[in-house]
Amino acid sequence: MIASTEPAATERARERRVPDFFIVGHHKSGTTALYEMLKRHPQIYMPDLKEPRFFASDLRALVNQSPASGLPETYDEYLALFDSALPEQRVGEASPSYLRSHTAAKEIAQVQPSARIIAILREPASFVRSLHFQLMQEHVETETDLRRAFSHEELVRDGQRVLRYSDHVHYADQLRRYHDAFSEEQVLVLIYDDFRRENAATVRRVLRFLDVDDSAPIAVMDANPTVSVRSVRLEKMVRSLQAGRGPVSGAVKATVKTLTPKRVGSGAFWAVRRRLVYGRPQPPDEEFMLELRRRFKGEVEAVSDYLGRDLVTLWGYGDVD
């Protein structure tokens, strides 16, 4: 992919910063919290665009990327994201799709062989449930029932067979792609449970891995605030209203206006709307969660062997048959 870049763009690229480190995933595993915490460190520069996704070229057809997305389409546009970095800062980016991608590891190694790689893994069943909520928020998923959504997860786009949930849970194979492209010392694998339990300590471990000062104060952040979408249709309408586009019914406008005090500002105005659309998720269907653990037990055993850490016990798979 990089080799096909226009000569002029390639020449300009030599004068620009290529990221020193990459948070490669997974989704719904604390990557956003880690990005936000590292972004505040004075010795680190990360762009405002959290997920450039540039090196996951094999997944672009699956996300229906549009020009309005703001995602970089050329290598020159990608490197422009880091133009504001100071010479003494470590430069990084966070694209959770890189861990799922079959091409990202090699593409990153091609432009930055010395890159540091950070991956975060989460217990598969809770990961799938949280991903389902996210996909509904992003309008990728319209089925609000997880069991039904999972049973119809297979898609075919541009001749590719895609499993929207299961494709994410091949942890050992995904990590192996990065270990094939980078040395062991360049890859840091974190476990979501550790991040949730020891938030600041985990971030300091990352700072040491990046060779920056780990003594600076750290603002603890929730590693994964999960919310559910009360109504996919209403959520779409509210987004359209906020963006000032799309057909939004007068009834919805009137309802939202009625429930919003006239005295509040625009920030509070949209906060009220978020409360109308989002809510705390219902308790999980434990029977289906057990089915998911049975399905993914082999993957958990494989990554436990690969990392030399007993994730089977940590994630409660010991009694799953």
Sequence and secondary structure as in RCSB ss.txt:
>XXXX:A:sequence
MIASTEPAATERARERRVPDFFIVGHHKSGTTALYEMLKRHPQIYMPDLKEPRFFASDLRALVNQSPASGLPETY
DEYLALFDSALPEQRVGEASPSYLRSHTAAKEIAQVQPSARIIAILREPASFVRSLHFQLMQEHVETETDLRRAF
SHEELVRDGQRVLRYSDHVHYADQLRRYHDAFSEEQVLVLIYDDFRRENAATVRRVLRFLDVDDSAPIAVMDANP
TVSVRSVRLEKMVRSLQAGRGPVSGAVKATVKTLTPKRVGSGAFWAVRRRLVYGRPQPPDEEFMLELRRRFKGEV
EAVSDYLGRDLVTLWGYGDVD
>XXXX:A:secstr
 GGGS HHHHHHHTTS   SEEEEE TTSSHHHHHHHHHTSTTEE  S S   TT GGGGGGTT  GGG    SH
HHHHHTTTT  TTSEEEEE THHHH SSHHHHHHHH TT EEEEEE  HHHHHHHHHHHHHHTTS     HHHHH
HT EEEETTEEEETTGGG  HHHHHHHHHHHS GGGEEEEEHHHHHHSHHHHHHHHHHHTTS   S      S  
  EES HHHHHHHHHHHHT S   HHHHHHHHHTS TT  HHHHHHHHHHHHEE      HHHHHHHHHHHHHHH
HHHHHHHTS HHHHTT TT  
